[in-house]
Amino acid sequence: MKMHVKIGDNVKIISGFYKEKEGEVTKLLKNSGKIIVKGINLKTKHIKPSKKNEDGKIKQIEAPIHHSNVQIVKN
């Protein structure tokens, strides 16, 4: 899927909960047409304890958003 943003671009969110916030594109998911923006759309993930990882944790990850919901910011 062709997208109008590239990795490293500064973008502004134009719709959704994080509207009017800005961040940098860190990853492109071309199959689904989504992008990951640094510091935007944070979700919590609960990690269970295992033999390798003795302690469980709650980790915040950046969830992807659709590329049509962002606009490139001119520097």
C-alpha positions in Angstrom: 0.0 0.0 0.0 1.3 3.4 -0.9 1.6 5.9 2.0 2.3 9.6 2.0 4.6 9.4 5.1 8.1 7.9 5.6 10.1 6.8 8.6 11.5 9.9 10.4 8.8 12.3 9.2 7.2 14.6 11.9 3.4 14.2 11.7 0.4 15.8 13.4 -2.6 13.6 14.3 -5.8 15.0 12.7 -8.5 12.7 14.1 -9.1 10.5 17.1 -8.2 10.7 20.8 -4.7 12.1 20.2 -5.9 14.9 17.8 -3.6 17.9 17.5 -0.6 16.0 19.0 2.7 15.7 17.1 5.3 12.9 16.9 7.8 11.2 14.7 7.1 8.1 12.6 9.1 5.2 13.8 7.7 2.2 11.8 5.5 1.6 8.7 3.2 -1.4 8.5 2.6 -1.5 4.7 0.3 -4.5 4.6 -2.4 -2.8 6.8 -1.6 0.8 5.9 -0.8 1.7 9.5 2.1 3.6 11.1 3.6 3.8 14.6 4.2 7.3 15.9 6.6 7.9 18.8 4.7 8.8 22.0 1.2 8.5 20.5 -1.5 5.9 21.0 0.0 4.3 24.1 -1.6 1.0 25.2 -0.8 -1.2 28.2 0.3 -4.8 27.8 0.3 -7.2 30.8 3.2 -9.6 30.7 2.8 -12.8 32.8 5.7 -14.2 34.8 7.6 -17.1 33.2 10.7 -19.1 33.8 12.8 -16.7 31.8 11.1 -13.6 33.2 10.5 -14.2 36.9 8.6 -11.0 37.4 5.4 -10.0 35.6 5.1 -6.4 34.4 2.8 -3.9 32.9 4.4 -2.4 29.8 3.3 0.5 27.7 3.5 0.0 23.9 2.8 2.3 21.0 -0.2 1.0 19.0 -0.4 1.6 15.2 -2.8 4.2 13.7 -4.0 4.5 10.1 -1.9 6.7 7.9 -4.9 8.7 6.7 -5.3 10.1 10.2 -2.0 12.0 10.1 -0.7 15.0 8.3 3.0 15.8 7.7 4.3 18.9 9.6 6.4 21.4 7.7 9.6 22.4 9.5 
